Amino acid sequence: MRAAVQSGQPPQAVIFNDPSHKKWDEWDYKLFKAHFIKEDWYRDGIPIWWDESERVAFSAQPRVSKSRAAIERAQEASGKNNKKPVPGRYFIAQPSAIDGGELPTRDEWLEEQAAKTKSSAPVTKFGSAGGRGKVVQGRK
């Protein structure tokens, strides 16, 4: 998708390696829109409506990466790393609802954001450098 967006070609032309696919059709627009929704509405693989919700708490869960472990062992062996960390250990964010219920949906989060800003239009960072502008897909 990133290659299609950067080259200005229809997504299906790039995905299916089909240079004859020049005219954008319904599926190209759906793929294009899905790409930007993912880019604008997720942060580090976490939906933004969970990440910024007052109803969600995160805990750090340890994981072990075998590839990172191999690199860290090699660094330790070469004397570059004198500490004794758990090889390959890294953390991921694990969401859970503060009240023990379900995690919020994007629509619920958008309503919370609108109530905070007293605006009826949802916001996203699309179209601005680091800030938030108009949303790509609006409400009906």
C-alpha positions in Angstrom: 0.0 0.0 0.0 2.8 2.4 0.9 4.3 1.8 -2.6 1.0 2.4 -4.3 0.4 5.6 -2.3 3.9 6.9 -3.0 3.8 6.1 -6.7 0.3 7.3 -7.3 -0.7 4.0 -8.9 -3.9 2.1 -8.1 -3.3 -0.2 -5.1 -4.4 -3.3 -7.0 -1.8 -2.6 -9.8 1.0 -2.7 -7.2 -0.4 -5.5 -5.0 -1.0 -7.8 -8.0 2.0 -6.6 -10.0 -0.4 -5.6 -12.9 0.8 -2.6 -14.7 -2.2 -2.8 -17.1 -4.5 -1.9 -14.1 -4.5 1.9 -14.7 -8.0 2.9 -13.8 -9.0 3.2 -10.2 -12.0 1.1 -9.3 -14.1 0.6 -6.1 -11.6 -1.8 -4.6 -8.6 0.5 -5.1 -10.5 3.2 -3.2 -11.4 0.8 -0.4 -7.8 -0.3 -0.1 -6.5 3.3 -0.2 -9.0 4.3 2.5 -8.2 1.3 4.7 -4.5 2.2 4.5 -5.1 5.8 5.7 -7.5 4.6 8.4 -4.8 2.3 9.7 -2.2 5.0 9.6 -4.3 7.6 11.2 -6.3 5.6 13.8 -3.6 3.3 15.2 -0.5 4.1 17.3 2.1 1.3 17.7 -0.5 -1.2 16.6 -3.0 -0.1 19.2 -6.3 1.5 18.1 -6.1 5.2 19.1 -9.6 4.9 20.7 -8.1 2.5 23.2 -4.8 4.4 23.6 -6.4 7.7 24.4 -9.5 6.5 26.3 -10.0 7.4 29.9 -11.6 3.9 30.3 -8.5 1.9 29.3 -5.4 1.1 31.3 -2.2 -0.5 30.0 0.2 -2.8 31.6 3.6 -3.7 30.2 3.9 -7.4 29.4 7.4 -8.9 28.9 8.1 -10.9 25.7 11.3 -12.6 24.6 12.6 -12.2 21.1 15.0 -14.9 19.9 16.6 -12.7 17.3 17.2 -9.9 19.8 18.5 -12.5 22.2 21.1 -13.7 19.7 22.3 -10.1 19.1 22.5 -9.3 22.8 24.4 -12.5 23.5 26.9 -11.7 20.8 27.2 -8.1 22.2 27.8 -9.5 25.7 30.4 -11.9 24.5 32.3 -9.2 22.7 32.4 -7.1 25.8 30.2 -4.4 24.5 27.5 -5.0 27.1 28.7 -5.7 30.6 25.2 -5.8 32.2 23.3 -9.0 32.7 19.8 -8.3 31.2 17.4 -11.0 30.2 18.4 -11.7 26.6 15.8 -10.5 24.1 13.4 -9.2 26.7 11.2 -6.3 25.5 7.8 -4.9 26.5 4.5 -4.6 24.7 1.5 -2.6 25.8 -1.4 -4.8 26.9 -4.8 -3.0 27.1 -7.5 -3.6 29.7 -10.7 -1.7 30.5 -10.4 0.1 33.9 -14.0 -0.9 34.8 -13.4 -4.5 33.8 -15.8 -4.3 30.8 -15.3 -4.2 27.1 -12.6 -2.0 25.5 -14.2 1.0 23.8 -15.0 1.1 20.2 -13.7 3.8 17.8 -17.2 5.3 17.7 -17.4 5.5 21.5 -14.0 7.1 21.6 -15.0 9.6 18.9 -18.0 10.6 20.9 -15.8 11.1 24.0 -13.5 13.3 22.0 -16.3 15.3 20.5 -17.8 15.9 24.0 -14.3 17.0 25.2 -14.0 19.5 22.4 -17.7 20.3 22.2 -17.4 19.6 18.5 -19.6 17.3 16.5 -16.9 16.5 14.0 -14.4 13.7 14.8 -10.7 14.6 14.5 -7.6 12.9 13.1 -4.1 13.8 12.4 -4.7 13.4 8.6 -3.9 16.5 6.7 -1.7 18.2 9.2 1.8 18.0 10.4 1.6 16.5 13.9 -1.7 18.2 14.7 -5.2 17.1 14.1 -7.4 18.2 11.2 -10.5 17.0 9.4 -11.3 13.3 9.4 -11.0 11.2 6.2 -14.3 9.5 6.8 -17.1 11.4 8.5 -20.2 10.3 10.4 -23.5 10.0 8.8 
